Amino acid sequence: MRLPLAATVALLAASAGPAHVDDSFDLSPRVVPGQRVEIASESSFMGEIEELSVSVNDVEVMGSEFGLEMTIRAESARIEEVLAAADGAARSKRVDFGRQTMEIDFVADQPGRTKNENAEFDLPLDGRSYVLKLDEEDALQVEEVSDEDLFGGELEEQLLGDLSLEVPFAGLLPGEPVQVGEPFELETSGYAERALDTVLQCADALDEWEGMEGAAISISARWILGEVELEGTGTLREVEGGIATIDYAMEGSYEVDDLVDMVEAADQPDVPAPEGTTGTLRGEVLLKGVGRFDLAAGQMIEVSLEGEATASVNMSIEAEVVVELSAALSHTATLTVQ
C-alpha cells in the first residue's frame, strides 16, 4: 500500500522526534557569595611609523630618514571576591590588585642619531585593594582598603574605571540565550572602557618618564582613546564539556579633529602653534579573538584578542606633514574561578 505523500512526511517527522528543539544556551554571567575569581592578563602594543613626509611648496624636504618604533608590554593580576550577592549579581565585593607592571622599548631614528630607551614601571593600581558595594539607593560606593603605609594620595578617578560590580568580561556575553552559529552584538562600550584602563595606567606611569617624551605620549594616548568608537559581534562556535567557545570580531575608528590642540598640549603647552596651523588624525582598529565561558560557574574563563590599528596624520605647520602609522595589538586574560 502506498501512503499519500503528506502521511509519509508525517510518519518520518514523528519517528525523528520533535521537529522544533530549543538548543539555545544561556551564557548569562552569575555570581554567588564567597566566589573568588583570579584574573591574570597580558597586553602588548607594537607600533611604528610606516611613512613620514614633510613638504614645503609640494617639495619633500625630509621623510624616510626618520623612524620610530615603540613596544609596550603590560602584565596584571587581581583577585575579585564576592562579599554579597542577590539574583546572581554582586552587591558587594573586594578587589585586590597584585602586580601591575609595564615595560616599554622606544627607538627613534634621526639623521646621524638613534635614540634607544627601555624602561619598566609599576602601574598605579599595583598592590592596591578596594571594597565595592551598593548603597540603599543602589549607587556604587568605592572604598580603598590598601595598606596606608604604602600609598600616599588617592588615584585619579579615571584610573578606577576597572572597578565594577559587573562580572569580568560581561560585555563580551550575549544578553539572551543563543544557538550554536548564532551571532550577537557586543556591549563594546563597557568592555572597551575597561580594556583600555591598562592603557590609561601605562599613560599615567609614562607621565613621570624622565629622559623621554613620557608626558607627550601619555597626553596623546588619552586624547586618542577618548575618540575611539568600537563595535563588534560574538558568535557561539560550540559547546563541549560544559564550556562554550565564542568567536569575536570587533572594529572601530577614531578621528581627532582638534589635532593642533592635542599637539600643543602634548609637546609644548606654553608655546602655541603658529597661526593658521591645521591638522587631523584618523585611524581604525580591528580585533578578533576567542572567549571561553564555563556554563556551570557562570563565568568567562579565558579571553584572547589580537588585531591591528592604523593612524593617518595630516598637518599643516608652515609645511605639509603626512604620517602613516600602524600597530599590532594583543590581549590575553585567564580567569580561575573558586
N, C-alpha and C positions, 0 to 999 in steps of 0.2 A: 504494500500500500504506500502510495506516495502522499506525503503530507504537504499541505499548502506552504508556500514559502514563509508566510508570517508565523505559522505554527512551528516550523523548523527553527527559525531565528529565536523564537521564544524559548524553546527547549534548550538550545545551545546556551542562551543567556542564563537560564536557570541553573544549568549544570556548572556554569563557570562561577556562580556565586553572585553577590550583589554587584550591580553594574556601576554604582557610584560609591566608592570607598573614600572616606576622608583620611588622606595620607599626609595631612598638614602637620607641621612640627611647631610647637610653641617654644620659641627661643627667648622668652621673657626672662630678664635677669631678676634674681631674687636673693635675699639675704635672711639670715636668722641671727638672733643674739648670740654673741660669743664667737661668731665666724671670723676667722683671720685669713687675710689674703696677702701673700708676699709677692711683690711685683719687682722684677728686675728688668731693666731696659737698656738698650744701646742705640745710639743715634749717630749718624755721620753725615757730613756735608763736605763735598769736594767740588770746589768751583774754580773757574779760570776764565781769563779774558781770551776769547777766540779771535776777536778783531778789534783793532783800535785805529782810528784815523782822525787826524786833525788837519783841517784845510783852511787856507786863507785865500779868498777870491778864487775858489774852486781849485786851488793848487795844494796838494798834500804836502805838509811841512814836517810831519812826523807820523809814526804809526807802528809798523811791525817790530821796531827795536824795543818797544815797551811790552812787558808781560807781567802777569800777576796770577799766582796760584795760591789757593787757601784751602786748607783741610781742617775741619773741626770734628772732633770725636767726643761724645759725651756718654757717660755711664751714670745710672742712677738706680737706687734701690729704696723701697719703702714698704712698710707693713701697715695695713689697714685692719683695725679690729672693730667689729660692730658691737656697740655697747647696748643699744636698744633698737628694736625694730617693730613695725606694725604693717600687716598686709604685705609682707615680703620686701618692704622698703626700710632703709635705715632711718631711725630718728635721731641717733647719736652714734658717733664713732670716734676712735682715736687714730691718728695718723702719725707714725714715727718714720721720719726720713733717715735712711742710712747714708752711705757715701753718695755724694753728688759731685762728680768731677768732670772736668773738661780739659782737653789738650788741643792746642792749635798750632799748626805749621803755616807759616806765611812767607812766600817767596815773591819778591818784586824785582823784575829786571829793568834796568835803565841803561842807556849807553855808557859803557865803561864801568858799570857797577851793578852788583847783585846783592840784594838785601835778603838775608835768610834768618828768620826768627822762629823759635819754638818756645812755647810756654805752657805750663799746667796750672789749673786753678781749682780751688774748691768753690762750688757754686753756693749761692746764698742760702738755699734750703738745707745744706749739708748738716746733718745731725740735729735738726730741729724737730719738735714734736708739737702736735696740736690736738685739741678736742673740739669736735664739731657737734652741734646739737640744734634742734629746732625749739624755739620758744613757744609760748602759748598762742602766738599769732602765726606760727609756722614760718617765722623768719629765721634764717640761718645765723647762728652765733658761733664765732671762732675765737677760741682761747688758746694762746700759746702756753705750753707747759714744759718748754725746754729748760735745761739747766741754766739758771740765770747767770751763773759764773762764766758761761761760755759765750754768751751773746750780749752785745751792748746795742740796744736800739731795735725798733721794730722794722720789719721788711716793708718795702713798698707794696701797696695793695695789689697792684697788677701781678706781682710775683706769687700771690697766693691763689691764683686762678685754678690751680690744680687741686685745691681743697674743696671738696664737694661731697655731699652725702650720696651722690649718684654712684651706682655700681661702676667700677672701672670699665671703660670702653663700651658703656651702654649705648652710646651714639652710633656704634657700628652694628647694632642688632635691630631686627625688624620690629615694628610696633604691633604686629599681629601675626598669627601663625602663617607659615609659608610652606610651600611644597618644594620638593627637590626640583631644581631647574628654574625656580621662580625668582625673578629679580625683585628687589625692593629698594626704595630710596633711602639714603642715609641722612641722619640728622648731623650733617657735617659741621655745622656751625659750632656746636658744643665740643665735638671731637677735635676739630681744628684748633680751637682755642686752647684746649688742654695739651694737645700735641705740641703746640708752639711755646708752651710755658718753658720747656727746656731751652728753647732758643732765646727767650727773654732772659732766663737766668744767665745764659752764656753772654748775652749782650751786657747784662749788669756787671758781670765779672770783668769784661773787657774794658769797662769804663776806667778801670784803675791800671790798665796795662801800660806801664811806662816804657818808653823807647819805641813804641809802635803807635799806629793810629787807632788805639783801642776805643777811645771815645767816639771817633768818627764812624768806625764800624758799628758800634753799639747804636748810635743815633740813627744811622741809615737802616739798620736791621729793623728797629722798632717802627720806623716810619713806613717801610715797605710792608711789614707784616700787618699793619693796620688797614691795608688796602686789599689784602688777599681775599678773594671770594672763592669758596670751594664747593663743588657739587660731586655727588657720587652715588653709586649703586652697589648693592651686595647681591650675590646670587648663591642660594644654598646648593652646594655641589653634591653633597652626600651626607648620610647619617649612618655611622657604623660604630658599633661597640659603645653606644651612648654618647658619641662625640659627633657634633655637627661641624662640617667643614664649609666655610663660606669664602667665596672669591670676591675680591673688591676691585673696583675701578673708580678712580677719582680724577677730576680735572678742575683746574681753577685758573684764574687770571688776576692780574693786578695792574693798576695804572696810577702813576703818581704824576698828576698834572702840575703840582707845585714843587717840581724838582729843584728849582732855584732856591726856594726856601729850605729844602732839605739839605742841599749842598752848603748853604750858608751856615746852617745850624751845626752840621757835622764837621765842616772844615775850619772856618774862621768866623765864629758867631759875632765877633765885634767888627768884622770887615764886610760891609755889604757888597754884593755883586755889582759889576758895572751896570749902569743904566741901560735898559733895553735887553738885558740878558733873558733868554727864554730856554725852556727845556722840558722834556717829558721822559718818563721811564715807563716802559710797558713790558709785561712778561707773562709767561704761562707756567703752570705746574701740572705735571702728570704723575699719578701714582697708581700702582697696582699691588695687590698682595693677597694674603690669606689669613683667615682667622679661624680658630677652633674653639667651639663652645661646648662645655660639659653640661649636658641636659640634667643630670642628677644634681649637680652642685648649683646649677642656675648661674654659672659664671663663665666668662671668657677665660680661657687658659693659655691662649697664645695669639699674638698678633704680629704679623711680619709685613712690612710695606717697603717698597723701593720705587724709585722713579727719577724724574729729572725736572729741572727748572731752567728756564731761559729768561734772558733780560735783554732789552734793547734800549740804549740811551741815545737821545739826540739832544744836543745842547748847542746854543749859540752864545759864545762869550768873546766877542770880537774875533771869533773864528768858529768854524763849524766842527763840532766834536761828535763822532759816532763811535759807540762802543757796543759790541755784542758779547754777551757773557752766557755761560752755561754752567750747570752744576748737577752732580749726581747726589741723590738723597736716599737714605735708608733708615728704617726704624724697626726694631725688634723688641717685643716685650714678652716675657714669660711670667705667668701667674701660677702660684701654688696656693690652692685652697685647703684650709684646715678646718 
